Amino acid sequence: MPSGQQARAQASVITPGQPSPDTEAAPTDRVLALFGGHRLSPAQRRIAQYLVDHLTEAAFLSITDLAERVGVSQPSVTRFASSLGFSGFPALREALQPIALSAVAGSPDTREEIRRNELQAAVDAEIENLENLRRVLADPHHVLDIGRELARSVPLTILGLRISASLAEYFAYAARRIHPDVRLVTRGGSVAYDALLQSRAVGGTWVLAFAMPRHANETLAAMRAARSTGLRVALITDLTLGTLVDEADATLSAATGSRLVFDSYSAPGVMAAAVLQAMADAEPERTQVRLEGYEQVAEQHDFFLED
């Protein structure tokens, strides 16, 4: 049976404020209406939450892909569809697709219309992910609180394994400009455990972990290892429910794009930048001194091309 990826290959200072009253889009309301009045099991609630959070991608996934992304069995997805009154998952998916298309492309008449250009469809899906993130950040207090805690953790450990290593490397590279001791962990197992233990032994209090799909078992193991040493874990992920979220002390969710053969990370990248901004805001004097020092060194050694 083809994997989900094989199938896809084929086919400045943050100002706290109040959330905007317009936080729900009409397509979300339509999806939620499908679930209303039904008693759902914990696994079924996870499926429902995934469909709401990733509507534009989930409406076109196979049952295998959906089960894999949510972390449930295929029979669980079938039972979920049946509990909503559908004959099976294909019938539920057929009901979801017009809603997803209206969210992405302003109510196109047919699936073929939106899928005329797969690259444009992927961009449209990312725009939807960014719009969802914009609604989440209408109240930035959660991001500010996490940024403040991370800024105070010396050292600060950044964890990203397998596909998530690229986001972790970006964050660590930028964070070193504003934070005195940033430690990057991109290998799991005993290497990760040793690094986490050393970080805690010299005064570290927090780890920032990145977990993008497919979510690696070794990421979960590293998070549990971090907490066993006394470190607290902040998590940036595409998930809103599940074991990884349960193991985190604080979670920031941002959806990945999955319309192409490899996932794209526009929303998680913006979320990471927002946390960096929050860290800078938490320690403005330290940030200013470190940035000025870096610029002086860069100019002295001629690091960059002239603009």
C-alpha positions, 0 to 999 in steps of 0.5 A: 500500500502506498505511503502518504508521501507516495500518494502525495507525490502522485496526485516588531514589539508584540503589543498585547491586546484583546482577541478579535471578535472575528475568530471563526471562519464560516468553513470552520462553522460548517465543519463543526456543524457536522460534529454537533450533537454527536458523542465522540470518543477521545480518539474520535475527538482527535480526528475531529480536531484534526479535520477542523485544524487542517481542513484544506488538506484533510478533506483530500487525504486518504483514510490511510493518510488521515489515520497516520497523521492523527495517530489512530487506526483506519478502523477508528476513522471509519467508526468516526465517520459512521458515528456522524451518520455517514456510510463511511469515510469516503462519504464524509470526505465528499461532504468535507471537500466543498467546504475545504474548497470554499475556504481555500479558493472562494467557493469554486464550483468544482474540485477540478477548478481549484486543482488546475494548478497544484502549486497554486493550490499549495500556496492557497493552503499555506495562506489558509494556514497563515490566516489561522495562525493570524487568528491564534495570535490575535491574543499574543499573551501565550507567545509572550509568556513562553518567550519570557521563560525561554529568554530566562533559561540559561542555557536554552536548549533547542530540540529538533530531530529528523525533519524538524531539525531544519526549524530547530537550526534556524531558531538556534541560529537566530536565538544566539544573536540575542541569548548568551547560551543556546544549545542545539540538539538534532540527534536523539537517543543517548546524545540527546539525553546527555545534552539535556542532562548537561543543560539542566546541571548548569542551570537550564530550565527550559527546552524548546522542541520542534515536532513536525510530521511525521512525528518521530518516536525519538522526539517523544522520548527526548521530551520525556527525558528532558522532563525527567531531568527537571527541564520544562518543555515548550513545543512548536508543532502542527498538533493540537491534541495527542501524546506529544502535546500531553508531554509538553508544558506549553504548546504553540500550534501552527499547521504545516502545508501538505499539498505537495510531496514534501511538507512546507512550514510557512506557519511554523516558521512564522510562529518560530519568528514570533517566539524569537521576537517575544524573547527579544522583547523580554530582555530588551537591553541584553538584546540591544547589546548583543545585536550591536556587538554582532553587527560590529564583528560582522562589519569588522570581518566583512561577513556580508555583501553590500546591499 
